[in-house]
């Protein structure tokens, strides 16, 4: 089970910026001890041609060439720099490589990715390019014709992914997210589940457990993209839900059970996590990787 990292392509941010850039290197350090030698792989960079299969060419060129407007940079939440463009390409490249590994080996993971707020023509919410939508486009351009299911369990709705895949008849989107959280203007996934602020383990797992079997039965996926956000934790600064670490692990196990029961391939991306103590985010996402590695490796 290959696992792809891109944390050494560091995005320079101004002092006080709330995006937890350091979590990616800490996550790689956390998972390395329980992985076999050679499993951790440096992510390749997605090419401009690959990105343009899903994104507007003028937007891709603006990111790569450094001509994003001030407004576009504010919407993304990152100032442009060559490192920002490189990191965005590597994050997508990690998911592309994980797709190929998953189709070969059954499962794979990116220690970044899950950039679900990016739309075809713009970025938003710390998301430059939409790694899931690009991966689906690249797979289908190569002639792959299986059904795809996106299980987005980041606490924020996967609005960009929903729009970018809305007219793709072989791709289905499920988003379970906070009703009153960002983005405040929601789009429409194939299945949207909205939870009130303060929802705890029992309510969260109950609704997820009732929805997943139905969604898998209807989508009949051959490949599942699982966005395993850690921002549903009670200690998350941006989450507004009240899940425990045990609740998050039970969530992962529900998803993995359905993937295995349906004989699907699995690509995991980490998505969001903004805990007051970054160690909580790292611990939750390392637990996701550990559980997947235990099952598939």
Rosetta blueprint (number, residue, H / E / L):
1 X L
2 X L
3 X E
4 X E
5 X E
6 X L
7 X L
8 X L
9 X L
10 X L
11 X L
12 X L
13 X L
14 X L
15 X L
16 X L
17 X L
18 X L
19 X L
20 X L
21 X L
22 X L
23 X H
24 X H
25 X H
26 X H
27 X H
28 X H
29 X H
30 X H
31 X H
32 X H
33 X L
34 X L
35 X L
36 X L
37 X L
38 X L
39 X L
40 X E
41 X E
42 X E
43 X L
44 X L
45 X L
46 X L
47 X L
48 X H
49 X H
50 X H
51 X H
52 X L
53 X L
54 X L
55 X L
56 X L
57 X H
58 X H
59 X H
60 X H
61 X H
62 X H
63 X H
64 X H
65 X H
66 X L
67 X L
68 X L
69 X L
70 X H
71 X H
72 X H
73 X H
74 X H
75 X H
76 X H
77 X L
78 X L
79 X L
80 X L
81 X L
82 X H
83 X H
84 X H
85 X H
86 X H
87 X H
88 X H
89 X H
90 X H
91 X H
92 X H
93 X H
94 X H
95 X H
96 X H
97 X H
98 X H
99 X H
100 X H
101 X H
102 X H
103 X H
104 X H
105 X H
106 X L
107 X E
108 X E
109 X E
110 X E
111 X L
112 X L
113 X L
114 X L
115 X L
116 X L
117 X L
118 X L
119 X L
120 X L
121 X L
122 X L
123 X L
124 X E
125 X L
126 X L
127 X E
128 X L
129 X L
130 X L
131 X H
132 X H
133 X H
134 X H
135 X H
136 X H
137 X H
138 X H
139 X H
140 X H
141 X H
142 X L
143 X L
144 X L
145 X L
146 X L
147 X L
148 X E
149 X E
150 X E
151 X E
152 X E
153 X L
154 X L
155 X L
156 X L
157 X L
158 X L
159 X H
160 X H
161 X H
162 X H
163 X H
164 X H
165 X L
166 X L
167 X L
168 X L
169 X L
170 X L
171 X E
172 X E
173 X E
174 X E
175 X E
176 X E
177 X E
178 X E
179 X L
180 X L
181 X L
182 X L
183 X L
184 X L
185 X L
186 X L
187 X L
188 X L
189 X L
190 X L
191 X E
192 X E
193 X E
194 X E
195 X E
196 X L
197 X L
198 X L
199 X L
200 X E
201 X H
202 X H
203 X H
204 X H
205 X H
206 X H
207 X H
208 X H
209 X H
210 X H
211 X H
212 X H
213 X H
214 X H
215 X H
216 X H
217 X H
218 X H
219 X H
220 X L
221 X L
222 X L
223 X E
224 X E
225 X E
226 X E
227 X E
228 X L
229 X L
230 X L
231 X L
232 X L
233 X E
234 X L
235 X L
236 X E
237 X L
238 X L
239 X L
240 X L
241 X L
242 X E
243 X E
244 X L
245 X H
246 X H
247 X H
248 X H
249 X H
250 X H
251 X H
252 X H
253 X H
254 X H
255 X H
256 X H
257 X H
258 X H
259 X H
260 X H
261 X H
262 X L
263 X L
264 X L
265 X E
266 X E
267 X E
268 X E
269 X E
270 X L
271 X L
272 X L
273 X L
274 X L
275 X E
276 X L
277 X L
278 X H
279 X H
280 X H
281 X H
282 X H
283 X H
284 X H
285 X H
286 X H
287 X H
288 X H
289 X H
290 X H
291 X H
292 X H
293 X H
294 X H
295 X H
296 X H
297 X L
